[in-house]
Amino acid sequence: MEEPCVHVSDLRKSYGSVQAVDGVSFDIEYGRVFGFLGPNGAGKTTTIKVLTTLVHPTSGTVKIFGKDIVKHQKEIKKKIGVVLQEPSFEANLTVERALELYGLMWGVPSEKRRDRARELLDKFDLASFKGMKNDELSIGQRRRVQVAREFMHDMDLLFLDEPTVGLDPAARRILLDYVKKHVKGGLTVFFTTHIMEEAEYLCDEIAIINRGKIIATDTPAGLKQKYGGVKAVEIKLRDSSAQSVMHIIRPIAGSSSIIETPAESMIRISSADAQEMLMKIIESLSKDAVQIESVSVNPPTLEEVFLAVIDKEEKEA
């Protein structure tokens, strides 16, 4: 049986008395996108830094391409790409030159290097900025350069740590579609994000980490099914704003997640007791003469599942 592309067993990483990663285990098969989700400070970036050989693990086993990351660091680094959270490139280089130089560093032949740089400038909508330098670009433009740069060389595994931060929706979709295209060609991806729609669109499997521990792992659909007891109550108001009725809804919703959409006078509440909660809310709103345009109870979104999983773990901690 073929070894997975990434094998992590009981990984721990501590900084003094702080246990940043605490007994994490997972496998990533070749040609799959693995989503690693969690709140800020959960251990996502530390895990990536260990997997990309930037820091040594305190204990545990990590194998990439079947090889131990500590013993075979140089060999592994030749076949991976890494996009961390700080978007930047060499200050005195233009965008086009930065891409070509990166290709040169990876030993890409000159003609192929130029062709690939032109392709990436076009794909990531950077052609009009190709003569600009780092400090002349916006954060989003730098981010696009940073991601495009990794595709200058051939790799088998790509680590993306919140790659769409600073990007507008159109640029985000361009990036995700380009990654998806390469996954179909055999690329394996380790992906972190705070945008659940991205995770659902791109990921084959998702692990949720909190306080350094993985607390849930499954496919996006599997997570929804597993935590399907959480339903989403959606209430659309007729003549009142969402904010104006929150003093009525909050005491009923308790600790449940509440999302307001002011422009649509819409309130969405995630709860395991959706039907009962809905009846109480309707009754209370009616007493205050608040007109309701529509109500519905829907399956949870991935974001609602994520919040429910984190909330459950926090309460049990």
Secondary structure by P-SEA (a helix, b strand, c coil): cccccbbbcbbbbbcccccccccccccccccbbbbbbbcccccaaaaaaaaaccccccbbbbbcccccccccaaaaaacbbbbcccccccccccaaaaaaaaaaaacccaaaaaaaaaaaaaaaccccccccccccccaaaaaaaaaaaaacccccbbbbccccccccaaaaaaaaaaaaaaaaabbbbbcccccaaaaaacccbbbbbccccccccccaaaaaaaaccbbbbbbbbcccccccccccccccccccbbbbbccccbbbbbccaaaaaaaaaaaaaaaacccccccccccccaaaaaaaaaaaaaaac
